[in-house]
Amino acid sequence: MHFGFWAGLLNLIPLFVFIGAGGTGAALYVMRLALFNPDVCWDKKNNPEPWNKMGPNQQYKFYSVNVDYSKLKKEGPDF
């Protein structure tokens, strides 16, 4: 094989790196949503409504600006 063939492959390395990083990031985000989001219910027998068991000091958002979850108090009744 000559140099031109390998030079063309070297130019594709950044493409494969960014596509791989994007796919890995998307897969990790979907896994985070499936495991930690209170809207997803995996066990309907033991925990039919997981969103009602979330306390006010539990963070389930990915990113919150200027919110200190340790200082929040519960406003509603217990269900």
Summary of the structure (lengths in Angstrom):
residues: 79
radius of gyration: 22.2
end to end distance: 70.7
largest distance: 73.9
contacts: 123
relative contact order: 0.08
helix: 49%
strand: 0%
